[in-house]
Amino acid sequence: MWRLWTVLLLLFPLAAMASGTAETFDEGIDYQLIAPRPTLPVNTSGGKVQVAEFFWYQCPHCANLEPKLEHWLSHDKPAGAEFVRVPAVLAPNWFFMARVFYTAELLGVEERMTPVLFKAIQAQGARMENLDGVTALFAQHGVSEHRFKAAFESLSVETHVRRAIQLTREYGITGVPTLVVDGRYRVNPNQAGSYARMFQIVDYLVRKVRAEQSTKAATSDGGA
């Protein structure tokens, strides 16, 4: 009998650890359901679940999140997730840097320039409040003044900024950084309690949406 109890005692911690890996989170406590459902469609490739980060280059909390976000993207992001950045537009003075972001994206240098912009603004104290200052920074990193200004003033950038304004409003963004999963669930570090826990919640929501997609697909196949 004592051998049986010994085996059970050894197995109990393993069972507890296994159950801990399937932690669940509560709507309204750990994350928010966005209601009513936004009208803008969520466009992803191959049925993946979109994880959108709403941010502002002048936000120190967004800058602090960057290394954690990069680690998540490189090591922890679920296979079924697709990440995008959206520059939040919560006030008139946020509009300019939203244009800068989409200009960088249009020129194909956003991934390279986002860390540069955060460093210039947050670590070096650059104001980045006018076109000349931003143009000069991009020129230092291989983007000519002519190319930058042409993209900055383009209809494509204008259209993307207007969509960012609409997304900011429809998703109920009131502060940054905020992550939105599948255009339905809103998560921020204040509600989550920490950056690490915020990413755990995001992973949970991605799994939740993927499970719903699988169930829907199975139901559709069964009814065919």
N, C-alpha and C positions, 0 to 999 in steps of 0.2 A: 504493500500500500504506500509506504513512504517513497518508493520509486515513482509511483504514479503522481504523487503530490509534487515531487521534485520536477518532473517533466512539465506539469501544469504551471508551476511557478516560473519555469524558464520560458514557457510559451507566452505567458501573460504579458510581459513587457513588449514582446514582438507584436502581439495583437494590438496593444495600445498604440504602438508606433504606426502600425498599418492604418488604424482608424484615424490617426492624426494627419495622415497625408491627404485625406479626403475632407479637409476642413470646408465647411460651408459658411456663407456670409448672408446677411439679412438685408433685404431691400428696405430702404428708409433709415437704416442704421449705418451700414457699411458703404452703401451706394444708393443712388437715386434712380428710379425709373423716370425717364423723360416723358412727360405727358402734358398735353396731347402729343401723339406720335408726330415727329417732324415730317413736313411734306416733302423735303428734299430727299431724293433717293441716295442710298449708300452704294457707291460703285466700287466693286472689288473684282479681282481676277480669280477665276477658278472657284467661286463660291467661298472664298476665304472671309474671315470675320475681321472687319475693319476696327482698328484701334487708332483713334485720332487724338493727338495731343494739341490742346489749345494753349498757346503761349504768347509771350511778348518779350522781345529782346531786352527791353529795359527792366524786366522783372528779375530781381536777384534770386527769388525762389526758383524760377525757371532755370537760371544759370546753375544753381545748386543741384537741380534735378539732373542736369545733363550727363554727368558721369554714371549715375545710376541707370538712367535711360539707355545710355550706350551699352552698358553691361547687360541689361535686359535684352536689348536688341541682338547682341552678339551671342549670348549664352542661354537665356531663359525664355525668350519669346516662343509661345506655342507654335507648332508647325502650321496650324490652321489660321494664324493671325497675319494680318497685313497692316503695317504701320504707315500713318501719314501725319504730317504736321499741318496745323491750321493756325495762322496768326489771328489771335482774337482781336476784335475791334470793339472795345468797351467804351471808348471815348474818342472825340475828334482827333486828339493828338496821337492815337494809336494807328490811325489810318496810314501815315507816312511809312512806318516800318513794315506794315502789311504789304505795301507796294514794293518795298525793298526785298522782302522775302520772295514774293512771286516773280520779281525781276530776276533774282538769283536762280530761281527754279526754271524760268524760261531759258536762261542762258546755260543751264546745265551745271551750275556751280554751287547749288544750294548746300549740298552735303559738305563741301569744302569751306564755304563762307559762313555757315551758321556758327561753328566754333570761333571763327575769327571775329564775327560781330559780337558774340557774347563776351569774348575776351576784351575787345576794344571798349565796349560799353561798361561792363561790370568790373573788370580788373584794372583797366587803364584810364577810366573816367571820361572817355570820349563821349561827346554829346550826341552826335549823329542825328541832328534835328533838321539838317538841310541837305539839299541834293549835292552840293559841292563837296561836303565832308564825306558823304557816303561814296560818291563817285571816286574821290581820291583814294579811299580805302580799297575799293575794288580794283583800281588801277595798280595798286601795290601788289595785287595778287593776280595780275595777268589779264584783267578785263579792261579794255580800252574805254575811255570816256564816251566815245561815240557809240559803241555797242551798248554800254550800260544805259545811257540816256534814251537811246532808241527803244530798248526793251521796257524801260521804266514808264515811258509815255505810250506804250502800245495798248491796243484794245484788249488783247489777251490778258494783260496784267490787270487792267481795269475790270474786266469781267470776273476774274478770280477774286479780286478784292471785294467786289459786291457780293459774291457768293459767300466769302468768309464772314461778311457782315451779317448775312442772312443766317448762316450756320450758328454764329455766336448768339443770335437772338433766339432761334428756334430750339437750340439745345439748352437754353437757359443758363449760359455761361455767365457767372457773376464774378469770377476771380480766376487767376492762373497761378500755377499750372493746373489744368483739369484734363482728365482723359475720358473719352467717350467711346464706348464699346458698341459696335453695330448700330450706331445712331439711336440707341435705346437706353443705354445705361451710362450714368455720369458718376465719375469717381474723382475725388481730390484728396490730397495728403492730409488736410485738416480733418475730414470725415474719417479717413482710413486710420489716422493716428501716426503714420510714418510713411516714408517713401517705400520702404520694403513691403509693408503690409498693403499699400496701394497696388503694387504690382502683383501681389498674391490675389487680391480681389479681381484685378484685370484678368489674370489667368483663369480664375474660377468662372468669370463671366464669359470668356471665350469658350471654355469647355461647355458651359450651359447652352450657349447659342449653337455650338456645333452639334450637341446632343439633340436640340430641337430640330436642326436641319436634317439630321439622320432619321429622326422619327417621322418627319414630314415626307422625306424621300421614300421611306419604307411604306408609309401609308399610301402614297401615290402609286408605288409599284404594285401594291396589293390590290388596289382598286382598278388597275389597268386590265 
